[in-house]
């Protein structure tokens, strides 16, 4: 989306989902040598009507609506879509950071939130669309960036029991990228 | 193992929560049910005649429903048992696990060819819990869990899920499923018509699929809960059709209360399949 504000939300405590995924990938599958860490964020892409102050709206949505963030358990940040920071994790020598965004092909969660924003918060003029997703950040140890990218793609796309976990390509799409989405 | 006894492992992953009522339904069908924990020795699984993966939230549905359980060692053992022709029934979360292993539809064995995605029926999304009707589909060689059903039989049964929409990116696969008679049960109206819309199709499942087999017909991913419809006392009195009527009558005749409900046929078919397998 071009005219979007992005809200990124993370649990303050240890995330059981990314913990389980990491244990599965390194304990049950063959990624123990390559996958160093795995972090998960909720990723909200909110398309805003032209002329709206996107950052101000992002602040309002994140802090006032309670639809995206529970301040008791989440931390959050919001950015213009074109300026989401590329590095949210740091890589040591020989490691590579890969970010990937998993979205449901039929985004019922985004549709539901859009409905609430229009009906409960009276924002139909300001918000045109909402897309939900899960942003995964993988810290991968590999000989070179190409190897790391290939491992990240393999981990992301579930093809069979031995290969892939984070997305089922039959119902989800994955965006790969090191910069903005 | 005693040849007269049919032993079924009801596999419990962390987060599974239907293992005891499923075991009771297996027992009501005349089989011996053993709750088999995910961290027991997988080698012991080979001694069972068949397997049921009950409903629940294995691994809290983390990442995706069934995704983590599908990778576990015990699941690998189940795959080996399925390859020997033993029956495996995945109910609800169990169905999600089977889809994530690639055992179902299994046209390319082990490859993920489908998903059980979030419910989406147009206006309605999210968790849905209700009684629905399913129709036993015609098959050249009836699958393991259809053996005691006639083609076209209508079974009322509860569903309770948020991620039960069979879907795929491949149109060819949908043709293959029909061609190979892999669809065991479809959601239908009380009179057996296929209507793709809610509430007849409670999840928006493609082709109204409620139960889907592997190509060999011994593994089925089944979204409804037969263990919640295995005795007449579980059937609601206001349910349309003959079972509701029978249940209303049984309200005045307590002896009918514990008679078999519509869902028990799934488990009795499993027993029949195992007996047939022993004879052959």
Interface residues (C-beta under 8 A of the other chain):
Chain A: X16 X17 X20 X21 X24 X28 X29 X104 X105 X106 X108 X109 X111 X112 X158 X159 X160 X161 X165 X166 X168 X169 X170 X171 X172
Chain B: X59 X60 X62 X63 X64 X67 X68 X70 X71 X72 X73 X75 X76 X79 X100 X101 X102 X110 X111 X112 X113 X114 X115 X117 X118 X119 X120 X125 X126 X167 X168 X169
